[in-house]
């Protein structure tokens, strides 16, 4: 069965370039962990690339997803939003059946 990797928007890659992630030798790590108010939660942070990571590249920047998190992020969109409530990386995940108001927790 073919797993469709997540997509990363130009806005997300542009934001990584603004903060100089690649210049620091780092990538944006998007991971899924158990926990949060809906069962799963996203962990989004700058990190080093690991051996089993899927690497998504654009604009000279990298976004990485580990092998365990990948099935949870199939066909998701990793974006960056700058709204009145704050600027942050966001995940639009078609696999999530529900999410909570904080936007970092979801269920499947």
N, C-alpha and C positions, 0 to 999 in steps of 0.2 A: 504494500500500500504506500502510495506516494504522499509524503508529508509536505505541505506547502509552507515554506519558511515565512516568518513575519516580514513585512515590508517596512522600510524606514523612509519617512518623508524628507524632502529637501530641507524643510524647516528644522528638523531634528539634527540633520548633518550640519547645517549652517550654525546652529547653536553650539554644537560640539567644537566647531572650528573657532567660534567666538571665544570659548573658554580655553582653547588651546589644548584639548585632550591629547591629540596626536603628538603635539610638541612635547608633552610630558611623557610620551610613550605609553599612554593609556587609552582605553576604549570605554564606551558606555556599556556596562553590563546590565542586561535585563534578565532577571531570574524570577521564578515562581517558587514560593515557599508555602508550606502549610501554616495556617494561622489566620489572623485578621478576623474581622467580624462576620465574614461570609464564607470562611473555610479555606481560602487561599489568599495570598497577598503577593503583590509585586515588590521586588527589591530592585531599585534602579540606582546605580552608583558608578563612579569612575573606578576602573579596575584594570589589572593586567590581563592580557589574553592568556587563556589556559589551553592545554593541548587538545581537549575534546570539544572546544567551543566551535559553534557555527559563527563565522565571521561575515558580517554584512558591511560592505564598504561603499563609501561615497564621499565626494568632496575632500578626499584625503583623510577622512576620519573612519573610525570603525565602531560598530555596535556588535556586541557578542552575546550569544545565548548558549548556556551549557546544555549538554545532551539531555539531562533530566527535565529541564524546563521547556525544551523545544516542543513536545507534544501539546503542552498547555497553551502555547503561543502560535499554533498553526494558523496561518493566514491572518494573523493580527497585524495592526498598523501601529508602529511606534512613531509618535509625533511630538512636537513641542508646541506648547500653547503659552501665550502671554496675555493673561486676562486681568481684570480688576482684582480678582482674588489672589493673583500671583502668577509667576512664570514657572512652568514645570514641564517635565516630560510626561506624556500621557500614553496609555495603551488603549487602543480600540480593539477589543477582543471578541470576535464572532462566536467563540466557544463558551463564553461566560453566559450563564443563564440568568444571573442577577449580579448586581454589584452594589456596594454601599456608597453613601454620599461622599466619602473621602476619596473615592476613585482609585484607591490602592488595594482594595479587597474585593474578591469576587467568588462566585461559586459556579460549579459546572454540573 
